[in-house]
Amino acid sequence: MIIFFNEDIDFKFQGKNNFKAWLKKVADKEGFKIKDLNYIFCSDEYLHKINVDYLDHDTLTDIITFDNSEDESTIEGDIFVSIERVKENSQTLNTVFEEEIKRVVIHGLLHLCGHDDHSIEEKVEMRRLESKYISIF
């Protein structure tokens, strides 16, 4: 089950069914089944508090992913997305909001599939996978 929530903002997420089908397809290609996946759209302030309280990072970010999976082949998790960051990123990267939201949404799923982005090599690979999967949306 994939559910989209708003926490402290008024945001209308468009195309939920298309996103759900896409996320299931990507998870399947990565060798996973989605059991429970929650996307929580929120403000910078809300996500910053989570970043400080749970990760001890005093920075703004566009996404934080929590893996709640107990089975290696099943995805269960919570993905928090700052809509303010996504909007700012789309302006900075000179792309449309809809493309940037796809990138962030799939980025969180890729983390739950075991992909990291700590090193330069991992970041390059993560970007490649994001682009590959956005192309099949």
N, CA, C and O atoms as a GROMACS GRO file, in nm:
protein
  548
    1MET      N    1   0.083  -0.117   0.000
    1MET     CA    2   0.000   0.000   0.000
    1MET      C    3   0.089   0.125   0.000
    1MET      O    4   0.183   0.135   0.079
    2ILE      N    5   0.059   0.217  -0.088
    2ILE     CA    6   0.132   0.343  -0.097
    2ILE      C    7   0.032   0.454  -0.065
    2ILE      O    8  -0.074   0.464  -0.127
    3ILE      N    9   0.068   0.538   0.032
    3ILE     CA   10  -0.020   0.647   0.074
    3ILE      C   11   0.058   0.778   0.072
    3ILE      O   12   0.175   0.783   0.110
    4PHE      N   13  -0.009   0.883   0.026
    4PHE     CA   14   0.048   1.017   0.022
    4PHE      C   15  -0.026   1.104   0.124
    4PHE      O   16  -0.149   1.112   0.123
    5PHE      N   17   0.050   1.169   0.212
    5PHE     CA   18  -0.004   1.254   0.317
    5PHE      C   19   0.051   1.396   0.306
    5PHE      O   20   0.156   1.419   0.245
    6ASN      N   21  -0.020   1.489   0.365
    6ASN     CA   22   0.033   1.624   0.391
    6ASN      C   23   0.044   1.637   0.542
    6ASN      O   24  -0.045   1.593   0.615
    7GLU      N   25   0.152   1.696   0.588
    7GLU     CA   26   0.165   1.711   0.732
    7GLU      C   27   0.129   1.851   0.778
    7GLU      O   28   0.036   1.866   0.858
    8ASP      N   29   0.197   1.952   0.734
    8ASP     CA   30   0.169   2.087   0.784
    8ASP      C   31   0.154   2.188   0.670
    8ASP      O   32   0.170   2.308   0.690
    9ILE      N   33   0.123   2.138   0.552
    9ILE     CA   34   0.108   2.225   0.436
    9ILE      C   35  -0.018   2.186   0.360
    9ILE      O   36  -0.074   2.078   0.379
   10ASP      N   37  -0.061   2.276   0.274
   10ASP     CA   38  -0.174   2.250   0.186
   10ASP      C   39  -0.115   2.222   0.048
   10ASP      O   40  -0.083   2.315  -0.026
   11PHE      N   41  -0.102   2.095   0.013
   11PHE     CA   42  -0.041   2.056  -0.113
   11PHE      C   43  -0.127   1.950  -0.177
   11PHE      O   44  -0.160   1.849  -0.115
   12LYS      N   45  -0.164   1.972  -0.301
   12LYS     CA   46  -0.245   1.876  -0.376
   12LYS      C   47  -0.152   1.795  -0.466
   12LYS      O   48  -0.107   1.844  -0.569
   13PHE      N   49  -0.126   1.672  -0.427
   13PHE     CA   50  -0.038   1.586  -0.505
   13PHE      C   51  -0.117   1.531  -0.624
   13PHE      O   52  -0.215   1.459  -0.605
   14GLN      N   53  -0.075   1.564  -0.742
   14GLN     CA   54  -0.146   1.527  -0.865
   14GLN      C   55  -0.098   1.391  -0.917
   14GLN      O   56   0.020   1.359  -0.910
   15GLY      N   57  -0.192   1.313  -0.970
   15GLY     CA   58  -0.158   1.187  -1.036
   15GLY      C   59  -0.118   1.075  -0.943
   15GLY      O   60  -0.030   0.996  -0.975
   16LYS      N   61  -0.183   1.066  -0.828
   16LYS     CA   62  -0.145   0.964  -0.728
   16LYS      C   63  -0.145   0.823  -0.785
   16LYS      O   64  -0.053   0.746  -0.759
   17ASN      N   65  -0.246   0.789  -0.862
   17ASN     CA   66  -0.253   0.652  -0.916
   17ASN      C   67  -0.140   0.622  -1.013
   17ASN      O   68  -0.086   0.512  -1.014
   18ASN      N   69  -0.104   0.721  -1.095
   18ASN     CA   70   0.009   0.704  -1.186
   18ASN      C   71   0.139   0.685  -1.109
   18ASN      O   72   0.222   0.602  -1.145
   19PHE      N   73   0.156   0.763  -1.002
   19PHE     CA   74   0.276   0.751  -0.921
   19PHE      C   75   0.281   0.614  -0.852
   19PHE      O   76   0.386   0.552  -0.847
   20LYS      N   77   0.168   0.569  -0.800
   20LYS     CA   78   0.164   0.439  -0.733
   20LYS      C   79   0.204   0.327  -0.828
   20LYS      O   80   0.284   0.240  -0.792
   21ALA      N   81   0.148   0.327  -0.948
   21ALA     CA   82   0.181   0.224  -1.047
   21ALA      C   83   0.330   0.230  -1.083
   21ALA      O   84   0.396   0.127  -1.093
   22TRP      N   85   0.381   0.350  -1.100
   22TRP     CA   86   0.522   0.370  -1.134
   22TRP      C   87   0.613   0.320  -1.021
   22TRP      O   88   0.711   0.249  -1.047
   23LEU      N   89   0.582   0.355  -0.898
   23LEU     CA   90   0.663   0.313  -0.785
   23LEU      C   91   0.664   0.161  -0.771
   23LEU      O   92   0.768   0.102  -0.741
   24LYS      N   93   0.550   0.098  -0.792
   24LYS     CA   94   0.544  -0.048  -0.785
   24LYS      C   95   0.629  -0.111  -0.895
   24LYS      O   96   0.698  -0.210  -0.872
   25LYS      N   97   0.624  -0.052  -1.015
   25LYS     CA   98   0.703  -0.103  -1.127
   25LYS      C   99   0.853  -0.091  -1.097
   25LYS      O  100   0.929  -0.184  -1.122
   26VAL      N  101   0.894   0.024  -1.045
   26VAL     CA  102   1.036   0.045  -1.013
   26VAL      C  103   1.080  -0.051  -0.903
   26VAL      O  104   1.186  -0.112  -0.913
   27ALA      N  105   0.999  -0.064  -0.799
   27ALA     CA  106   1.034  -0.156  -0.691
   27ALA      C  107   1.051  -0.298  -0.746
   27ALA      O  108   1.146  -0.368  -0.709
   28ASP      N  109   0.961  -0.339  -0.833
   28ASP     CA  110   0.969  -0.471  -0.894
   28ASP      C  111   1.098  -0.487  -0.974
   28ASP      O  112   1.165  -0.590  -0.964
   29LYS      N  113   1.134  -0.386  -1.052
   29LYS     CA  114   1.258  -0.391  -1.130
   29LYS      C  115   1.381  -0.399  -1.040
   29LYS      O  116   1.484  -0.456  -1.078
   30GLU      N  117   1.369  -0.342  -0.921
   30GLU     CA  118   1.480  -0.345  -0.823
   30GLU      C  119   1.478  -0.472  -0.738
   30GLU      O  120   1.566  -0.492  -0.654
   31GLY      N  121   1.376  -0.558  -0.760
   31GLY     CA  122   1.368  -0.684  -0.687
   31GLY      C  123   1.294  -0.676  -0.554
   31GLY      O  124   1.317  -0.758  -0.465
   32PHE      N  125   1.204  -0.579  -0.540
   32PHE     CA  126   1.131  -0.558  -0.415
   32PHE      C  127   0.980  -0.554  -0.439
   32PHE      O  128   0.934  -0.528  -0.550
   33LYS      N  129   0.907  -0.580  -0.333
   33LYS     CA  130   0.762  -0.561  -0.330
   33LYS      C  131   0.733  -0.455  -0.224
   33LYS      O  132   0.794  -0.454  -0.118
   34ILE      N  133   0.640  -0.365  -0.255
   34ILE     CA  134   0.602  -0.261  -0.160
   34ILE      C  135   0.489  -0.312  -0.071
   34ILE      O  136   0.383  -0.351  -0.120
   35LYS      N  137   0.514  -0.312   0.058
   35LYS     CA  138   0.412  -0.351   0.155
   35LYS      C  139   0.341  -0.227   0.209
   35LYS      O  140   0.220  -0.212   0.193
   36ASP      N  141   0.417  -0.139   0.272
   36ASP     CA  142   0.364  -0.013   0.325
   36ASP      C  143   0.464   0.098   0.300
   36ASP      O  144   0.576   0.095   0.351
   37LEU      N  145   0.423   0.195   0.219
   37LEU     CA  146   0.511   0.307   0.187
   37LEU      C  147   0.431   0.435   0.201
   37LEU      O  148   0.328   0.454   0.136
   38ASN      N  149   0.479   0.523   0.287
   38ASN     CA  150   0.412   0.651   0.312
   38ASN      C  151   0.500   0.765   0.266
   38ASN      O  152   0.617   0.775   0.304
   39TYR      N  153   0.444   0.852   0.184
   39TYR     CA  154   0.509   0.976   0.146
   39TYR      C  155   0.440   1.086   0.223
   39TYR      O  156   0.319   1.104   0.213
   40ILE      N  157   0.517   1.162   0.301
   40ILE     CA  158   0.462   1.270   0.382
   40ILE      C  159   0.520   1.400   0.328
   40ILE      O  160   0.639   1.426   0.342
   41PHE      N  161   0.434   1.481   0.267
   41PHE     CA  162   0.475   1.610   0.213
   41PHE      C  163   0.461   1.714   0.323
   41PHE      O  164   0.359   1.720   0.392
   42CYS      N  165   0.564   1.797   0.338
   42CYS     CA  166   0.568   1.888   0.451
   42CYS      C  167   0.647   2.014   0.415
   42CYS      O  168   0.691   2.032   0.302
   43SER      N  169   0.662   2.100   0.514
   43SER     CA  170   0.737   2.226   0.498
   43SER      C  171   0.885   2.205   0.531
   43SER      O  172   0.924   2.102   0.586
   44ASP      N  173   0.965   2.305   0.497
   44ASP     CA  174   1.107   2.305   0.537
   44ASP      C  175   1.119   2.294   0.689
   44ASP      O  176   1.200   2.216   0.740
   45GLU      N  177   1.039   2.371   0.758
   45GLU     CA  178   1.047   2.375   0.904
   45GLU      C  179   1.020   2.236   0.964
   45GLU      O  180   1.092   2.191   1.054
   46TYR      N  181   0.919   2.171   0.915
   46TYR     CA  182   0.882   2.038   0.965
   46TYR      C  183   0.994   1.937   0.939
   46TYR      O  184   1.033   1.862   1.028
   47LEU      N  185   1.047   1.938   0.816
   47LEU     CA  186   1.152   1.842   0.780
   47LEU      C  187   1.283   1.875   0.852
   47LEU      O  188   1.359   1.784   0.888
   48HIS      N  189   1.310   2.003   0.873
   48HIS     CA  190   1.430   2.043   0.946
   48HIS      C  191   1.426   1.988   1.088
   48HIS      O  192   1.526   1.940   1.139
   49LYS      N  193   1.310   1.996   1.151
   49LYS     CA  194   1.295   1.943   1.288
   49LYS      C  195   1.322   1.792   1.291
   49LYS      O  196   1.388   1.743   1.382
   50ILE      N  197   1.272   1.720   1.193
   50ILE     CA  198   1.298   1.576   1.185
   50ILE      C  199   1.448   1.552   1.166
   50ILE      O  200   1.505   1.463   1.229
   51ASN      N  201   1.510   1.632   1.081
   51ASN     CA  202   1.653   1.618   1.054
   51ASN      C  203   1.735   1.639   1.182
   51ASN      O  204   1.830   1.565   1.207
   52VAL      N  205   1.698   1.738   1.260
   52VAL     CA  206   1.769   1.767   1.385
   52VAL      C  207   1.739   1.659   1.490
   52VAL      O  208   1.830   1.605   1.551
   53ASP      N  209   1.610   1.629   1.509
   53ASP     CA  210   1.570   1.538   1.617
   53ASP      C  211   1.614   1.393   1.595
   53ASP      O  212   1.654   1.326   1.690
   54TYR      N  213   1.606   1.345   1.472
   54TYR     CA  214   1.632   1.204   1.446
   54TYR      C  215   1.768   1.174   1.385
   54TYR      O  216   1.824   1.066   1.406
   55LEU      N  217   1.823   1.270   1.311
   55LEU     CA  218   1.950   1.245   1.243
   55LEU      C  219   2.064   1.333   1.293
   55LEU      O  220   2.179   1.317   1.252
   56ASP      N  221   2.030   1.427   1.382
   56ASP     CA  222   2.128   1.519   1.439
   56ASP      C  223   2.200   1.602   1.331
   56ASP      O  224   2.319   1.632   1.343
   57HIS      N  225   2.124   1.637   1.225
   57HIS     CA  226   2.175   1.722   1.117
   57HIS      C  227   2.099   1.854   1.122
   57HIS      O  228   1.977   1.857   1.109
   58ASP      N  229   2.170   1.962   1.141
   58ASP     CA  230   2.107   2.094   1.149
   58ASP      C  231   2.112   2.163   1.013
   58ASP      O  232   2.172   2.269   0.997
   59THR      N  233   2.049   2.099   0.914
   59THR     CA  234   2.047   2.154   0.778
   59THR      C  235   1.910   2.132   0.717
   59THR      O  236   1.832   2.047   0.760
   60LEU      N  237   1.882   2.212   0.615
   60LEU     CA  238   1.762   2.190   0.536
   60LEU      C  239   1.791   2.077   0.436
   60LEU      O  240   1.904   2.061   0.391
   61THR      N  241   1.689   2.002   0.403
   61THR     CA  242   1.702   1.896   0.304
   61THR      C  243   1.569   1.880   0.233
   61THR      O  244   1.466   1.927   0.281
   62ASP      N  245   1.572   1.815   0.118
   62ASP     CA  246   1.447   1.796   0.043
   62ASP      C  247   1.377   1.666   0.080
   62ASP      O  248   1.256   1.653   0.061
   63ILE      N  249   1.452   1.569   0.134
   63ILE     CA  250   1.393   1.438   0.160
   63ILE      C  251   1.466   1.367   0.274
   63ILE      O  252   1.588   1.377   0.288
   64ILE      N  253   1.388   1.297   0.354
   64ILE     CA  254   1.444   1.206   0.456
   64ILE      C  255   1.365   1.076   0.446
   64ILE      O  256   1.242   1.076   0.442
   65THR      N  257   1.439   0.966   0.442
   65THR     CA  258   1.378   0.834   0.426
   65THR      C  259   1.405   0.750   0.550
   65THR      O  260   1.519   0.738   0.596
   66PHE      N  261   1.298   0.691   0.603
   66PHE     CA  262   1.310   0.598   0.715
   66PHE      C  263   1.268   0.460   0.668
   66PHE      O  264   1.156   0.440   0.621
   67ASP      N  265   1.358   0.365   0.680
   67ASP     CA  266   1.333   0.227   0.640
   67ASP      C  267   1.277   0.150   0.759
   67ASP      O  268   1.345   0.136   0.860
   68ASN      N  269   1.155   0.101   0.747
   68ASN     CA  270   1.091   0.024   0.853
   68ASN      C  271   1.078  -0.124   0.816
   68ASN      O  272   1.005  -0.199   0.881
   69SER      N  273   1.149  -0.166   0.711
   69SER     CA  274   1.136  -0.302   0.659
   69SER      C  275   1.195  -0.404   0.755
   69SER      O  276   1.299  -0.382   0.817
   70GLU      N  277   1.126  -0.516   0.764
   70GLU     CA  278   1.176  -0.628   0.843
   70GLU      C  279   1.222  -0.741   0.752
   70GLU      O  280   1.302  -0.824   0.794
   71ASP      N  281   1.172  -0.744   0.631
   71ASP     CA  282   1.207  -0.846   0.533
   71ASP      C  283   1.291  -0.781   0.424
   71ASP      O  284   1.257  -0.673   0.376
   72GLU      N  285   1.400  -0.845   0.385
   72GLU     CA  286   1.492  -0.787   0.288
   72GLU      C  287   1.431  -0.758   0.151
   72GLU      O  288   1.479  -0.670   0.080
   73SER      N  289   1.328  -0.831   0.113
   73SER     CA  290   1.270  -0.812  -0.020
   73SER      C  291   1.142  -0.729  -0.020
   73SER      O  292   1.078  -0.711  -0.124
   74THR      N  293   1.105  -0.680   0.097
   74THR     CA  294   0.982  -0.603   0.111
   74THR      C  295   1.013  -0.461   0.155
   74THR      O  296   1.097  -0.438   0.242
   75ILE      N  297   0.944  -0.366   0.094
   75ILE     CA  298   0.962  -0.226   0.129
   75ILE      C  299   0.853  -0.181   0.224
   75ILE      O  300   0.734  -0.194   0.196
   76GLU      N  301   0.897  -0.129   0.338
   76GLU     CA  302   0.811  -0.061   0.433
   76GLU      C  303   0.888   0.062   0.479
   76GLU      O  304   1.001   0.050   0.528
   77GLY      N  305   0.828   0.179   0.464
   77GLY     CA  306   0.902   0.297   0.505
   77GLY      C  307   0.820   0.424   0.500
   77GLY      O  308   0.707   0.427   0.451
   78ASP      N  309   0.880   0.527   0.555
   78ASP     CA  310   0.823   0.662   0.555
   78ASP      C  311   0.921   0.755   0.487
   78ASP      O  312   1.039   0.760   0.522
   79ILE      N  313   0.871   0.829   0.390
   79ILE     CA  314   0.955   0.923   0.316
   79ILE      C  315   0.896   1.062   0.333
   79ILE      O  316   0.784   1.090   0.289
   80PHE      N  317   0.973   1.150   0.396
   80PHE     CA  318   0.930   1.287   0.419
   80PHE      C  319   0.990   1.376   0.311
   80PHE      O  320   1.110   1.369   0.283
   81VAL      N  321   0.907   1.460   0.250
   81VAL     CA  322   0.951   1.545   0.139
   81VAL      C  323   0.912   1.689   0.168
   81VAL      O  324   0.795   1.718   0.192
   82SER      N  325   1.010   1.779   0.166
   82SER     CA  326   0.982   1.922   0.180
   82SER      C  327   0.944   1.978   0.044
   82SER      O  328   1.026   1.985  -0.048
   83ILE      N  329   0.820   2.018   0.032
   83ILE     CA  330   0.772   2.077  -0.094
   83ILE      C  331   0.844   2.208  -0.121
   83ILE      O  332   0.870   2.242  -0.237
   84GLU      N  333   0.876   2.283  -0.016
   84GLU     CA  334   0.951   2.409  -0.036
   84GLU      C  335   1.086   2.383  -0.100
   84GLU      O  336   1.127   2.456  -0.190
   85ARG      N  337   1.157   2.279  -0.053
   85ARG     CA  338   1.289   2.244  -0.110
   85ARG      C  339   1.274   2.199  -0.254
   85ARG      O  340   1.354   2.236  -0.339
   86VAL      N  341   1.172   2.118  -0.282
   86VAL     CA  342   1.151   2.068  -0.418
   86VAL      C  343   1.126   2.185  -0.512
   86VAL      O  344   1.179   2.188  -0.623
   87LYS      N  345   1.044   2.281  -0.470
   87LYS     CA  346   1.017   2.400  -0.553
   87LYS      C  347   1.145   2.479  -0.576
   87LYS      O  348   1.173   2.520  -0.688
   88GLU      N  349   1.222   2.500  -0.469
   88GLU     CA  350   1.346   2.576  -0.484
   88GLU      C  351   1.446   2.501  -0.572
   88GLU      O  352   1.514   2.562  -0.655
   89ASN      N  353   1.456   2.369  -0.553
   89ASN     CA  354   1.547   2.289  -0.636
   89ASN      C  355   1.509   2.297  -0.784
   89ASN      O  356   1.596   2.307  -0.870
   90SER      N  357   1.379   2.293  -0.812
   90SER     CA  358   1.338   2.298  -0.953
   90SER      C  359   1.376   2.432  -1.015
   90SER      O  360   1.412   2.438  -1.132
   91GLN      N  361   1.369   2.540  -0.937
   91GLN     CA  362   1.411   2.670  -0.988
   91GLN      C  363   1.562   2.675  -1.006
   91GLN      O  364   1.612   2.722  -1.108
   92THR      N  365   1.636   2.626  -0.907
   92THR     CA  366   1.782   2.626  -0.913
   92THR      C  367   1.833   2.540  -1.028
   92THR      O  368   1.928   2.578  -1.096
   93LEU      N  369   1.770   2.425  -1.049
   93LEU     CA  370   1.812   2.332  -1.154
   93LEU      C  371   1.749   2.362  -1.289
   93LEU      O  372   1.775   2.293  -1.388
   94ASN      N  373   1.665   2.467  -1.292
   94ASN     CA  374   1.599   2.510  -1.415
   94ASN      C  375   1.517   2.396  -1.477
   94ASN      O  376   1.526   2.369  -1.597
   95THR      N  377   1.438   2.332  -1.393
   95THR     CA  378   1.349   2.225  -1.438
   95THR      C  379   1.208   2.255  -1.386
   95THR      O  380   1.190   2.343  -1.302
   96VAL      N  381   1.112   2.183  -1.434
   96VAL     CA  382   0.975   2.206  -1.387
   96VAL      C  383   0.953   2.128  -1.257
   96VAL      O  384   1.016   2.026  -1.233
   97PHE      N  385   0.863   2.178  -1.177
   97PHE     CA  386   0.834   2.118  -1.047
   97PHE      C  387   0.796   1.970  -1.061
   97PHE      O  388   0.841   1.887  -0.982
   98GLU      N  389   0.714   1.937  -1.160
   98GLU     CA  390   0.667   1.799  -1.177
   98GLU      C  391   0.783   1.702  -1.199
   98GLU      O  392   0.778   1.588  -1.151
   99GLU      N  393   0.886   1.744  -1.270
   99GLU     CA  394   1.002   1.657  -1.290
   99GLU      C  395   1.084   1.644  -1.161
   99GLU      O  396   1.134   1.536  -1.130
  100GLU      N  397   1.096   1.753  -1.088
  100GLU     CA  398   1.174   1.748  -0.965
  100GLU      C  399   1.102   1.664  -0.858
  100GLU      O  400   1.168   1.594  -0.781
  101ILE      N  401   0.970   1.670  -0.853
  101ILE     CA  402   0.898   1.588  -0.756
  101ILE      C  403   0.914   1.440  -0.791
  101ILE      O  404   0.925   1.356  -0.702
  102LYS      N  405   0.916   1.407  -0.919
  102LYS     CA  406   0.940   1.269  -0.959
  102LYS      C  407   1.079   1.225  -0.912
  102LYS      O  408   1.096   1.115  -0.859
  103ARG      N  409   1.178   1.312  -0.932
  103ARG     CA  410   1.315   1.277  -0.894
  103ARG      C  411   1.325   1.251  -0.744
  103ARG      O  412   1.389   1.155  -0.702
  104VAL      N  413   1.262   1.335  -0.664
  104VAL     CA  414   1.270   1.320  -0.519
  104VAL      C  415   1.191   1.197  -0.473
  104VAL      O  416   1.238   1.123  -0.386
  105VAL      N  417   1.074   1.176  -0.529
  105VAL     CA  418   0.992   1.060  -0.493
  105VAL      C  419   1.066   0.930  -0.524
  105VAL      O  420   1.068   0.838  -0.442
  106ILE      N  421   1.127   0.922  -0.641
  106ILE     CA  422   1.198   0.798  -0.678
  106ILE      C  423   1.328   0.786  -0.598
  106ILE      O  424   1.372   0.675  -0.569
  107HIS      N  425   1.389   0.897  -0.565
  107HIS     CA  426   1.511   0.898  -0.484
  107HIS      C  427   1.486   0.826  -0.350
  107HIS      O  428   1.565   0.742  -0.308
  108GLY      N  429   1.374   0.861  -0.286
  108GLY     CA  430   1.341   0.797  -0.159
  108GLY      C  431   1.321   0.647  -0.174
  108GLY      O  432   1.368   0.569  -0.092
  109LEU      N  433   1.251   0.607  -0.279
  109LEU     CA  434   1.229   0.464  -0.304
  109LEU      C  435   1.362   0.393  -0.328
  109LEU      O  436   1.383   0.282  -0.279
  110LEU      N  437   1.450   0.456  -0.404
  110LEU     CA  438   1.581   0.394  -0.431
  110LEU      C  439   1.661   0.374  -0.302
  110LEU      O  440   1.733   0.274  -0.289
  111HIS      N  441   1.648   0.467  -0.208
  111HIS     CA  442   1.714   0.446  -0.078
  111HIS      C  443   1.658   0.320  -0.011
  111HIS      O  444   1.734   0.241   0.045
  112LEU      N  445   1.527   0.301  -0.017
  112LEU     CA  446   1.466   0.184   0.044
  112LEU      C  447   1.501   0.054  -0.030
  112LEU      O  448   1.486  -0.055   0.024
  113CYS      N  449   1.548   0.069  -0.153
  113CYS     CA  450   1.595  -0.047  -0.231
  113CYS      C  451   1.743  -0.073  -0.207
  113CYS      O  452   1.802  -0.162  -0.269
  114GLY      N  453   1.805   0.004  -0.118
  114GLY     CA  454   1.943  -0.021  -0.080
  114GLY      C  455   2.047   0.067  -0.146
  114GLY      O  456   2.167   0.045  -0.126
  115HIS      N  457   2.005   0.166  -0.222
  115HIS     CA  458   2.101   0.256  -0.287
  115HIS      C  459   2.134   0.373  -0.195
  115HIS      O  460   2.044   0.434  -0.136
  116ASP      N  461   2.261   0.404  -0.184
  116ASP     CA  462   2.306   0.518  -0.104
  116ASP      C  463   2.361   0.627  -0.193
  116ASP      O  464   2.380   0.608  -0.313
  117ASP      N  465   2.385   0.743  -0.134
  117ASP     CA  466   2.441   0.855  -0.209
  117ASP      C  467   2.539   0.935  -0.123
  117ASP      O  468   2.538   1.058  -0.122
  118HIS      N  469   2.624   0.860  -0.052
  118HIS     CA  470   2.722   0.926   0.035
  118HIS      C  471   2.848   0.964  -0.041
  118HIS      O  472   2.900   1.075  -0.024
  119SER      N  473   2.899   0.874  -0.123
  119SER     CA  474   3.022   0.902  -0.198
  119SER      C  475   2.987   0.963  -0.334
  119SER      O  476   2.871   0.961  -0.376
  120ILE      N  477   3.086   1.017  -0.400
  120ILE     CA  478   3.066   1.076  -0.534
  120ILE      C  479   3.016   0.968  -0.630
  120ILE      O  480   2.925   0.992  -0.708
  121GLU      N  481   3.077   0.849  -0.624
  121GLU     CA  482   3.036   0.740  -0.712
  121GLU      C  483   2.891   0.700  -0.687
  121GLU      O  484   2.815   0.677  -0.782
  122GLU      N  485   2.852   0.693  -0.560
  122GLU     CA  486   2.713   0.658  -0.526
  122GLU      C  487   2.616   0.767  -0.574
  122GLU      O  488   2.506   0.736  -0.620
  123LYS      N  489   2.656   0.892  -0.562
  123LYS     CA  490   2.570   1.002  -0.608
  123LYS      C  491   2.549   0.994  -0.759
  123LYS      O  492   2.438   1.015  -0.809
  124VAL      N  493   2.656   0.965  -0.832
  124VAL     CA  494   2.647   0.953  -0.978
  124VAL      C  495   2.554   0.837  -1.014
  124VAL      O  496   2.469   0.850  -1.102
  125GLU      N  497   2.569   0.724  -0.945
  125GLU     CA  498   2.484   0.608  -0.972
  125GLU      C  499   2.339   0.637  -0.934
  125GLU      O  500   2.247   0.597  -1.006
  126MET      N  501   2.317   0.705  -0.823
  126MET     CA  502   2.181   0.740  -0.781
  126MET      C  503   2.115   0.830  -0.887
  126MET      O  504   1.999   0.809  -0.922
  127ARG      N  505   2.188   0.927  -0.937
  127ARG     CA  506   2.136   1.018  -1.039
  127ARG      C  507   2.102   0.941  -1.167
  127ARG      O  508   2.000   0.967  -1.231
  128ARG      N  509   2.189   0.847  -1.203
  128ARG     CA  510   2.164   0.765  -1.322
  128ARG      C  511   2.036   0.684  -1.306
  128ARG      O  512   1.953   0.679  -1.398
  129LEU      N  513   2.019   0.622  -1.190
  129LEU     CA  514   1.898   0.542  -1.165
  129LEU      C  515   1.773   0.630  -1.163
  129LEU      O  516   1.669   0.593  -1.217
  130GLU      N  517   1.783   0.747  -1.100
  130GLU     CA  518   1.669   0.840  -1.099
  130GLU      C  519   1.626   0.870  -1.242
  130GLU      O  520   1.509   0.860  -1.277
  131SER      N  521   1.722   0.908  -1.325
  131SER     CA  522   1.691   0.943  -1.464
  131SER      C  523   1.635   0.824  -1.541
  131SER      O  524   1.540   0.840  -1.617
  132LYS      N  525   1.693   0.707  -1.521
  132LYS     CA  526   1.646   0.586  -1.588
  132LYS      C  527   1.499   0.560  -1.552
  132LYS      O  528   1.418   0.534  -1.641
  133TYR      N  529   1.465   0.568  -1.426
  133TYR     CA  530   1.330   0.537  -1.384
  133TYR      C  531   1.230   0.650  -1.415
  133TYR      O  532   1.113   0.623  -1.440
  134ILE      N  533   1.276   0.773  -1.413
  134ILE     CA  534   1.187   0.883  -1.453
  134ILE      C  535   1.147   0.865  -1.598
  134ILE      O  536   1.035   0.898  -1.637
  135SER      N  537   1.238   0.813  -1.679
  135SER     CA  538   1.209   0.794  -1.821
  135SER      C  539   1.098   0.691  -1.847
  135SER      O  540   1.039   0.691  -1.955
  136ILE      N  541   1.070   0.604  -1.750
  136ILE     CA  542   0.963   0.506  -1.771
  136ILE      C  543   0.833   0.545  -1.699
  136ILE      O  544   0.739   0.466  -1.694
  137PHE      N  545   0.828   0.665  -1.646
  137PHE     CA  546   0.707   0.710  -1.574
  137PHE      C  547   0.588   0.705  -1.667
  137PHE      O  548   0.477   0.739  -1.626
   0.00000   0.00000   0.00000
